[in-house]
Amino acid sequence: MTARKTVTVPEACELTGKSERTIQHCCLTGVLEAYKIGKTWVIYKSSVNDYIRAENTRIKANKYAYRRGERKW
């Protein structure tokens, strides 16, 4: 069995540009695949990469919708 790479909340914050509270909320709600050891969240790096990819896709979709007049900011 191969070991999955993990990151901590501060490392995930650096990677995503989000606040610690946002990352913790994502862990709690299951948006990020993570587990808790004591009071510390341990997050799978692959989950963080998937989150970043999804955020970039969402931002691009909203930008193009705005240009087409489908979305008003």
Secondary structure, DSSP 8 states (H G I E B T S, - for coil): -----EEEHHHHHHHH---HHHHHHHHHHTSS-EEEETTEEEEEHHHHHHHHHHHHHHHHHHHHHHHTTS---
